[in-house]
Amino acid sequence: MRRSKIVATLGPASSAPETVLELIRSGVDVFRLNYSHGRREDHATAVQVIREAARTHGREIGILQDLSGPKIRTGALEGEDEIRFETDEEVRLVPGDGPIRRGVLTSNLPSLIDDLRPEQRVLLRDGRLELRTIERRGEEFLLRVVRGGLLSGRAGINLPETRISVPSLTEKDRLDLAHGLEVGVDIVALSFVRTAHDLEEARAAAAPREIFLIAKIEKPEAIDNLDEILAVADGVMVARGDLGVEMPAESVPVLQKRIIRAANRVRKPVITATQMLESMIESAVPTRAEASDVANAIFDGTD
């Protein structure tokens, strides 16, 4: 009998009723709705489709709402698909969320320039590009490109050495959470958790409704505060994507085992996520490395 559960992310390519039913027949136990993308009305429709498919199949299927959290992104790119930042080039980070261009970066976080300090890493596109802060100049911050590459608009920004002054639960998250509770999600996953207070804030936002709350572990601060987070969360997710950007990639397997062991110790469910069977987006057969990755996550104690 299979004891480990399967969580599947539902998106536009997989949300048709017949596809959802086939996924349930294939063994999906929980569907994840990614509130970083898509409209709320689309997620509401997905909930209805899942519930109907579950009734048809006669199974209890969970629905997990994944809140986007304070994801920092660059401004948009106008007139081009990508621009190249060259290694050793100097780049200005300027206020506002205007368009980016050669030599100029913007972001959707108003406090970013105030939060930065000299000699801190700024990672773009999941770490494909690396910049380092030099100094603040008035309302701008000067950065140097350490590892260049192509940059598209609205690219993700990771700041592994910077404490950003933004709550883990954004205003968008609050609205999304209210919507999720209204349409009847079963589980809520909170992104970029740093402390137990972040989880308490989410519970307060949901009150008087009770929520089953999953803390996504993807920040160095969350690793430092893991025990106190586990004391407050109903479960945790090893979010290997951002965790592998914020921290050295080679440390992720060790951190995965540490997080899972800690969750097992206090009998809290743990999900291991990101790039599980990634090649199967294009291929019908997983790689041997992916099969080994799934097996090892289960051997580690993933639920």
Buried (B, 14 or more C-beta within 10 A) or exposed (E): EEEEBBBBEBBEEBBEEEBBBBBBEEEBBBBBBBBEEBEBEBBBBBBEBBBEBBEEBEEEBBBBBBBBBBBBBBBBBEEEEEBEBEEEBEBEBBBEBEBBBEEBBBBBBEEBBEBBEEEBBBBBBEBBBBBBBBEBEEEBBBBBBBBBBEBBBEBBBBBBBBEBEBBBBBEBBBEBBEBBBEBEBBBBBBBBBBBBBBBEBBBEBBEEEEBBBBBBBBBBBBBEBBEBBBEBBBBBBBBBBBBBBBBEEEEBBEBBBBBBEBBBEEEBBBBBBBEBBEEEEEEEEBEEEBEEBBEBBBEBBBB
